[in-house]
Amino acid sequence: MACADTSNPSIAAASVAGVDFDEIHDRQQFGSVKWANQWDEFSPRVEGEDLLSLWTADMDFRAPETIVARLREAADHGIYGYTRRDPRHYEIVQSWFARRHNWSPKLESLLPAPAIMPSVATILRTFTKPGDGIIVQAPVYSPYFEVVQGNGRVLLMNRLKLEDNKYELDLDDFETLAASGAKIFLLCNPHNPAGKAWTLEELAALNAICERHGVLVISDDIHCDIRLSGRPHIVFSSISEDAAEKSFICTAPTKTFNLAGIPSATISVANKKRRDKLLAAMQASFMVNANFFGRLALEVAYSTGAPWLDQLTRYIAGNIDLVCEFAREHLPGITPMMPDASFLVWLDARALDRRVEGVQQFFVNRAGVNLYDGRVYGPGGEGFIRLNVGCPRSLLRRGLERMANALVSS
Ligand SMILES: Cc1ncc(COP(=O)(O)O)c(C=O)c1O
């Protein structure tokens, strides 16, 4: 049985001419973080021979040709001065979310941002004080820990419950944390690393608790567009007026269209007072001017990228099927969790982790495959590894085969 749900209408769309997700590209020439196996020049590097890089969350595919062509035109223009967005920019964002996610934010609610994480940092600094509690749901994208602690706020860890190879909310614990004086809940929707799209019932339950205790919500929706399971992406602020009033919805086309190196993001803030305050804080940090290429890429992506995205979604679903089938037959002790969204697969390797004393390092040393260590994602991540399947299938297969061989010879 296939893991991905190919009855999802967005997966069943027609092909775009000329798109070849199987093609392998050399990314090292342009400073790729993923292929350098090092996040930045100040971070430790994962050392290994001939490493296959299946870790950090960007893809090894070319962006849609419409984007490449427009950026090429802009590059050829040769003048890369200060850039502003015009009203059409916001209409394009609004139209994308209306068409793809049944959410039509008011145009005036939309603020521009350089990227998601700087926006999260600015929201935390603007609406909380040092020492204030911020709820996150671990295991989760680890920069959440850094942005909270690095800005002098206190992490309140609401651990997800692992039940039958799926994550469920612990609402009792969430309520205890909210009641303890938490100021903001940092929601990851869909959730990274597990790719879980939260349901209406789950979001409504979280919202009700936040409402009772006066907790604001930052929702990071960066992984919302690649929908694999047929489960819709529900934007937190679309569930009710009070949810919209308390939330900051952070969106970007960067994961969807592989634009992380030329980021551009949008934050929707329905509450006018908070929106004005956030804009003032962003202006004070000189964050509002557009990046010349980032602005353009966002507009072209959202206006023309849908057919490419549908084709990408089909390809990713095929890669996930490969992982599931291969794991069942050749990776004893490793169980993939089926994501609802995006191109990341969370692998439960706890038994193996104990046996080899560190599964991530084991695969680096013995298979030449670099995956993300689940420990990075905080409590509950121990013994898991995150596999990025946003790559040509032959490369993914090579990685899986190397992993299987390492297990056989261990
Ligand atoms: C959940 C999540 N949020 C934010 C980001 C990074 O966003 P940005 O590069 O726009 O700061 C990532 C990147 O992996 C992510 O997975």
PDBQT file of the ligand as one rigid body, heavy atoms in Angstrom, charges set to zero:
ROOT
HETATM    1  C1  LIG A 501       8.907  25.607  10.670  1.00  0.00    +0.000 C 
HETATM    2  C2  LIG A 501       9.902  26.532  10.039  1.00  0.00    +0.000 A 
HETATM    3  N1  LIG A 501       9.809  27.844  10.254  1.00  0.00    +0.000 NA
HETATM    4  C3  LIG A 501      10.675  28.716   9.716  1.00  0.00    +0.000 A 
HETATM    5  C4  LIG A 501      11.716  28.279   8.923  1.00  0.00    +0.000 A 
HETATM    6  C5  LIG A 501      12.700  29.257   8.394  1.00  0.00    +0.000 C 
HETATM    7  O1  LIG A 501      12.055  30.341   7.817  1.00  0.00    +0.000 OA
HETATM    8  P1  LIG A 501      12.871  31.602   7.319  1.00  0.00    +0.000 P 
HETATM    9  O2  LIG A 501      14.016  31.079   6.522  1.00  0.00    +0.000 OA
HETATM   10  O3  LIG A 501      11.871  32.352   6.492  1.00  0.00    +0.000 OA
HETATM   11  O4  LIG A 501      13.282  32.352   8.537  1.00  0.00    +0.000 OA
HETATM   12  C6  LIG A 501      11.862  26.907   8.677  1.00  0.00    +0.000 A 
HETATM   13  C7  LIG A 501      12.994  26.410   7.876  1.00  0.00    +0.000 C 
HETATM   14  O5  LIG A 501      13.309  25.239   7.876  1.00  0.00    +0.000 OA
HETATM   15  C8  LIG A 501      10.934  26.015   9.240  1.00  0.00    +0.000 A 
HETATM   16  O6  LIG A 501      11.012  24.693   9.038  1.00  0.00    +0.000 OA
ENDROOT
TORSDOF 0
